[in-house]
């Protein structure tokens, strides 16, 4: 079972209570903005003593406004280690919410069917992020484990600074031991074919033996200037 935000049937606060009882997420539409979701989430957190997971920028502001609450800024999910009663606000990447929910960290909260945002570090320095999102249709089974593999972004690259090591997620999987990351996209036109090229070279050492794995995808004609 999954919950859709429909104010014709139930208030946001009542829906949060019901979803928390069932330990289900509440799916929202992109146009459902500024209708009191975060206020209801904060009230629920205060009454039930739950930490709130928000995107990093929003968390800084709300923690200052509500110092009595435990408001956590999302970075990569590791900040929830050891927690299992967290509620989440919208603005967290779709695949990240599903992963943390499946791991038992999140009990309820809002999950957007269309999520694209830029995170920032604690010094408000913008991070550059590439996301390619697959958005679930209204008639898909949002409770199915297959949703993660079918609807998680194909590629996420997060770069905190020009000389930082990039955080890379491929089909929802975090890539570690990165060796080389190549991404190129070219627009098409009347007389040329557009293209996308991805190459991820990384260490793969499940048996403690030296191994290198390369993931490579290409569509269209690669063209370097």
Secondary structure, 3 states (H helix, E strand, C coil): CCEECCCCCCCHHHHHHHHHHHCCCEEECCCCCCCCHHHHHHHHHHHHCCCEEEEHHHHHHHHHHCCCCCEEEECCCHHHCCCCCEEECCCCCHHHHHHHHHCCCEEEEEEECCCCCCCECCCCCECEEEECCCCCCCCCCCCCCHHHHHHCCCEEEEECCCCCCCEEEECCEEECCEEEEEEEEECCECCECCEEEEEEEEECCCCCCCCEEEEEEEECCCCCC
